[in-house]
Amino acid sequence: MNNFFTLLKYSLIDSFKLNKLKKKQSGLRIELVVGLVYLLIFAFVTVYMFAFMQIFNEIGASDLIFLFAIVMSSFITLISTLTKANVYIFRTKDYELLMGLPIEPRVIVATKITNLYILNFIFVFTICGAVDISYFIVCGFDIITLLISLVVIFLLPLFPIVLSSVIAFLLGFIPFTQKTKNILSTILYVSLSILMMVGYFSIMNVTDDQFALSISEIYQKIGNLYFLGLWAFEAIVNKNIIKFLLFIGVSIISFILYVLVVGKYFLNINNLLNTQKTLKNYNLKNEKFNSSKGEIKTLLFKELKMYLGFPSYIINTIIGPIMSIIAIVMFALQYDTLKVTIETLFSSLGITVNQNIFLILMGLLNVFFVSLVTTTASSVSLEGKSFWIIKSAPVKTTSVFWSKIILNLLINIPAIFISMVIASFIIKGNIVFAIASTIIPILYSISGAFLGLYFNILKPNFNYDNPIKPVKQDLPVLFSMLISFGISIICFGLLLGLIKFLELWLILLIELTIAIIFFTIATTLLFKNGVKKFENIAG
């Protein structure tokens, strides 16, 4: 047991970079920043769940908010773990080191899957904890419901993690090249995410009676497809002790069985997986440098190859633009319904709603979705041990920067154009407002790419054991998300705070001016200070 806790301790320190959090940065402790970011995210999710809770409460189905949270958390845990289970549990760089220690394989497996559990638990707690708060505010506090819900939250990630780990292990033996597997896993994840979002917005785009019917149908289907989620729901809402014990038993027993079985055959499994073809890191040395082709184009080709080589990199950075297109198109299609609702809300404040307000809102939604996660925030770290090749290559530092930035823009800007063109066509607002509402998110997208790259230059991480860590867990990604979140709040706050006092065109001008100022600051930081910092990084 001591070996388990020791390994888990160092595994968590490595995953969350806890040793770096003890250091002060410019007089500000990083753990305070991390804590503040999480509290802001938790507050945002709670407000969102509270609004969703009001919808359930209006149709007399407030208890179904728990089913919504359970299914959504389980589904996302399952899909996200699929992309990283093998890397976390089997194909790790510390495999030989761990095998050299006097520790039983099942302890190693238990440590790795527990680490995976903790990472997923943070997400599950954020969703389900926010649901608990919103439910108790609307329906009143119940200590029994709270206690059962807390047990469910703690155990909820276990079965999806085990199931996804088994699926990921089996997929590892499919006789495809690693590149094909990367493409297929990315398509699967993105397709399921799109399906979930379209289904969600489709449900929201119905009348109350239809909504109740849709929820009822979903309840029936979920009960048939995911029995464990139904047991947890019955335990929380109806205080069904038998279903509660069944949920606890299946969750814990499946977890223990996985650890025991995989632990017993851990060496054999690793030997089998290591015989499969693995992706070779793209190397600039292998790319014939062609001066006529141009530095940026050659480097961009390298970036594309590296991007396509890591499914977690693709998934983490492409979901935002996809969500942006789906959300804005679905909101635009609901324009007539939303217009009535927003007109009622704003009329009490003496504000007249028109199409141009909706165009600005669509543009600000793009600001939030598209700039939330950038490819540049981890692109330097992903160079890994090959970073010295970039440093020694006969290319300008600014060319390296632009190749990484252009990759990000190739993902984000088409999403902005597509969503805003469709929204403008449906809403039929003023063409000037449509153009300005498109320019604003583009400016923020470019600025976000600049800042993401700048943060990654300040805090590069070349010593990772799998690419998921710099893509999802490093400080540059966290800081980029924090900046994006803050900018989105400012943009929406300005619109809602000034709309009663200023003309809409003047508010749009202010929003555009702030975007330009932010763009100027980001440009200055990257191409002046960032160039020097990059050149000082040891190759």
N, C-alpha and C positions, 0 to 999 in steps of 0.2 A: 504493500500500500504506500509505503514511503517513496518507492521508486515512481509510482504513478503520480503522486503529487509533485515530486521534484521535476519530472518530465513535463507535466502539465504547466507548472510554474514557468519554466523556461520557454515552453511553447507559446504561452500567452504573452510573455515578455517580448518574444520575437514577432508575434502576430500584431500586437498593438503598439510595438515600439515603446514599451513602458520605460525602458532605461533612458530613452531620449526625452521623455516627458519631464524628467527630473531637472533637466537643464533649463535655465532661463534664457529667453530670447528677447533682447532689448527691454529687460526689466519686466516682462510679462511671462508668467508661467504658462506653458503650453497646455497643461492639463486643465487649466481654467478655461482656455479657449475651446478645447475639446468638449468640456462639460457644458459650456454655454451653447455650442453648436447643437449638441444633443437635446438640450432643453428647448431650444428654438424649434427644432424639428418635431419634438414630442408635442409642443404647444400647437404647432401648425396641424399636425395629424389629429389632435384632440378637437380643435375647432372644426376641422373637416368632418370628423366622425359625429360631432354634435349636430352639425347641419344635416347629416345623413340620418341621424337618430330622429330628428324632427319629422322627416318624411315617413319613417316607419311608424312613429307615434300617431301621426295624423290618420293613418289607415287602421289603427288599432292592432298593429303587429310589431310593437316595440321590442319584444323578445327576440325577433328574428335578426336583430343587429348582431347578436352573438354568433348566429350561424354564418352570417356574412363575414365576420372577423375570423372565425375558425377556418372556414373554407379558403378565404383569400390568403391567410397566413400559411396554411398547409400547402396550398398550391404553389405559392411563390418560393417557399422553402424547398419543395420538391424540385422545381425547375432550376433554381439557382444552384442547388447542390449538385445537380447532374453535371454541370460544367466544371466542377472543381473537386468532386469526390475522389477520383483516382489520383489526382495530383496531391491532395492532402494526405491520403491514406497510404498510397503505394509508391507512385513515381516521385519520390522526394529525394532531394540532393543529400539529405542526412541519413539515407538508408544504410550505407556502409558503416557510418559512425555508430548508429544505433545498434546495428547487428554486432558491433565489437564490444558493446557494453554487456555486463552480466545481468541482463534484464530479459524476462520472458517476453516472447512476441505478443502474447495477448495483452500485456501491460502497455506495450507500444501502441497496439491497435486501439485500446481503450483510451489512451492519451490523445491520439490523433482524432478519433471520432468525438471525444468530449470537447476538444478544441473547436471542431466543426459545429458541435451543438451550441457552444457559447456564442459563436458568431451569429448563428441563426436565431438564438434566443433573444438577442438584443433587438432584432427586427420584430419578432413575434410579440415581445413585450411592448414595443412601441405601438403596434396596431391594437392588440387586445387590451393593453392598459388604457389606451385612449378611449376604447369602446366602453370599458368599465366605468370610467369617469363620466362620460356623456350619458350612459344609461342611468347611473345613480343620480345625476342631476335632474334628469327628466322624470324618472319613475320612482325615485326615493331610494334610500340606502337600505340594504339588507345584508347583514353580516354573513349569513349562510351562503348566499349567492356569491359574495365576495371571496370567501374562503375556497369554495368549489372552483370558482373562476381562476383564482391564483394557482391552484393545483393543476388545472387544465393548461394554463399558460406555461408552467414549468415543464410539463410533459408533452405538450403539443408538438414540438419540433422533432421528437425522437423517431416516431414511425416514418414520417416523410424523409428524414435523413437516411434511415436504414434502407427504405425502399429505393431512393434515388441512388444510393451507394451500390446496391445490388445491380440496378439497371445500368449504371455507368460501368461497373465491372464487366457485365455481359457485353455491353457495346464495345468494350476494348478488344474483344476477340473477333469482331466483324472484319472480314478480309478486305478492308478498304485501306487505301493509303491514308496517312495522318491528315493530309490536306483535305481529302474527301470527308473524313470524319469531322474535321473542323467546320467545313461548310454545312454538312448535314445537321450537326448539333446547333449551329447558329441559326439555320433556317427553322429548325424545330422550336427553339426557344422564342425567336421573334414571332413566329406564326401563332404560338400559344398565347403570347402576350397581346398580340393584335386581336385575337379571338376574344380574350378576356375583356379588353377595353371596349371593343365593339358591342359585346354583350351587355356590358355595364351601361354604356350610353344609350343602347336600345331600350333597356329597361327604364331609364330615366326619361325617355321621350314618349311616355304614355300617360293616360289619365290615371286618377287615383284608383278607380275600379280595375282598370287593366293592370296597374302596378301591383295591386293586391293579388290578382290572378297570376301574374308573372312570378311573383315571389312564392306563391303557393306551389306553382309548377316546379320552380327551382328547388324548393324544399323537398318535394317528392323525388326529383331526380338525384339530388345530392344524397338523400337517404339511401337510395339504391346503389349509387356509385361509390360513396365514401362513408361506410358504416361507422368508422371511428369518429368522424366529425359529427355524425348524428348522435352517437352516444355521448360525446362531450356536451353537445347542445342540450340533450335531454337531461343530463346531469345538472347543468347550470340552471336551466329554466324551470324544469319540473322537479328538481331535486331527487331524481331517480337514482337511488343508491346502487341498484344492480348495474345499470348502464355506466355509472361512475366507476365502479370497481372493474367492470369489463374494459373500460377505456384505460384505466391505470394498468391493469394486467397486461393487455396487449402491447401497450407502449413500452413498458419496462422489460417484459419478456423478450420482445422482438429485438430490443437494444442489446440485452445480455446475450441472446443467442448469436447475434451478429458478431459481437466481440469474441465469443468463445470459438465459433466456427472459423472466422477469418484469422483469429490468433493462432489456431492450430495449424492452419495451412498458409500462414503468412509468407514463409520463405518460398514455398512452391508457387504461390500466386505471383509474387514479385518476379520470380524466374520466368514464369510464363509471359507476364506482361512485358518484361524487358526484352523478350525475343521478338516482340512486335516491332514493326518499323516505327521509328520516332522521327519527329520533325527536326530537321537540321536547321539551326539558326541561320538566318540569312546573313550573309557577310558581304560587306561592301567590297572586300577584296575579290570576291567572286564576280562582281559586276564590272565588266570592262568599261573603264571610264572613257567616255567619248566627248571630247571638248566641243564638237559640233552639236552634240545633243544638248549640251548645257548642264551646268552644275545642278541647278534646281530640279530639272527634269530627271536627272539621274538619281539624285537623292530622294526625290518624291517616289520614284519607282521602288527604291529600297524601303521607304516608309510603308508603301502599300503592301509589299511582301511581308514585312514584319507585322503589319496590322492584320492581314489575313491569316497569319500563322498562329494567332492567339484568340480562340473563341471568346474567352472572358473579356478581352480587350474590345472586341467587336460588340458583344452584347452590352457591356457596360456603357458604351458611348453611342450606340445607335438607337437605344430605346427612347431616349429623350426626343430626338427628331421624329421618330415614328409616332410617339405619343402626341407630339405637337400637331402633326397632320391629322390624326384621328380625332383628337379633342376639338380642334378648331373646326374641322369639317362637320362633326356631329353637332357642335354648338351652333354653327351657321345653319344647319338643317333645321334646328329647333328655334330659329330666329323668331318666328311668329309667337310661339309659346313663351319664350324667354322675354320677349318685348313686353308682353302684358304684365308679367311678373315684375320686371324691373321698373316699368312705368308706374306700377302701383307703389313700389318701394320708394322711388325717387320723387313721386308726386307729393308725398308728405313733406319733403324737403324743399318743395317749390322748384323742382328741376324738371325740365322737359327732355325726354329721351328721344333720340333720333338715331338714324343708321350710323352716323359718324362716331357716336359713342361706342357702338358695337365694334366698329373697325379698330378703334384705339384699343379696346379690350382684347380683341383678337391678336393685335400686335404685341401687347404686354404678356399675353399667354405664351406667345412665342419666345419672349425674353426669358420667361421662367423655364420652359421646357428645353429649349435649344442650348442655352448656356449653362445648364445645370452640371453636366459632366463633359469635360473636354478631353480630346485625345492627347493634347499637348501636356497635360498635367502629369502624365506618366511616360511620355515618349522618350525622354532622356534616360530615365531609369531602365526602360526596357532594352536599351542598348547593351546593358549588362556587362559581361566581361569583354565584349567586342567594342566597348566605347573608345578604346585607344585607336581603333582603326579610323573612326570619324575624326579624332583629334589629329592623326598623322596624315589624313588624306589631303590632297592639294585642292581644297575647296575653302571658300570664305565662310566665316562663322555665320554671317547673315543668310547665306544660301542654305546652311543647315537649318536655321530658324524657319525660313520660308517654306522649306519642304515639309516640316512638321506642321506648320500653320495651315498650309494649303490643304493637307489631308483633312484637318478638322473642318475647314470651310467646305470641302467637297461633300461632307456629310451633312452639315448644318444648313448651308445657304439654299440648296435645292428644296429642303423641307420648308424653309421659310417662304420661298417663292410659291411653291405648290399650295401650301395652306392659305396664304394670303390672297392668291389669285382666285381660288375657289370661294373663299369667304367674301371677297369683294364682289364676285359675280352673283352670289346668292343674296347678299345684303343690299347691294346696289347703293352704296354710299358715294360721297364726293370723291372724285378721282385723286385730288390732292391729299385728302386724309388717307386714302388707301395707299398711296405711294409713301407718304411719311410714316405710316404705321408699319410699312415693310422695311423702310430704311433703319428705323430704330432698333429692331431686333438684330438686323444685320450688323450694325455698329457694335452692339453688345456681344454678338457672337465673335466678332473679330477681336474685340477687347478681351473677352474671356479666354480666347486662344492665346493671346499675348501674355496675360497674367498667369494662366496655367503653365505655360512654358517657363516663365520667369520664376514661379514658385518651385518648379521641378529643378531648375538650375541651382536655386538656393539650397534645395534639399534633395539631391539625387540619391537613389538607393540602388546600388549595383550588386549588392550581396543578398539577393533574395533566393529562396529555394524553389519558388514557383512564381509565374508571372501574375498570379491573382493578387499578390500582396501589393506591388506598386500600382496596380490598376485600381484596386478598391480600398486599400487600407493605409496608404502613405499620407503624410501630412500635406503634400502639394494638392492632392485630390480633395482632401478635407477643406483646405483653405479656399480652393476654387469654388467648391460647393457653398461655402459660407458667404463668399463675396457675391455669388449669383443669387443666393437666397436674400441677402440684404438688398441688392439692387432691385429685385422683384418687388420686395415690400415697399421700397421707396417709390418705385414707378406707380404701383397701384395706389399707394397712399397719397401721392400728389394728385392723381386723377380724382379720387374720392374726396380729398380735402379741399381742392380748388374749384371743383365743378360748379359749386353754388355761387362762387364769387367772381369767376372769370369766364370770358368767352371760351368756347371749346377750342377754337383755333389757337388761342394764346396758350392754353394748357398744352396743346400739342407742340407748340414752339418751345415751351419750357422743357418738355420731355426730350425733345430732339437736341436742345442745347446741352442738357445734362449728359446725354449719350455721347455727344461730341467731346465734352470735357473729359469724360471717363475714358474715351478712346485715346485722347491726347496723353493722358496720364499713363495709360497702359503702354502706349507706344514708346514714350520716353523711358519708362522703367526697363523695358525689354531691350531696346536697341541702343541704349547708352550704358546703363549699369549692368544689364543682363549679358551683353557681349563680353565685358571684362570678366564677369563672374564665370562665364562659360569657359573662357580661355584659361582661367586659373585652375579649373578642375583638372586634377592629375589624370592623365590618359592611361 
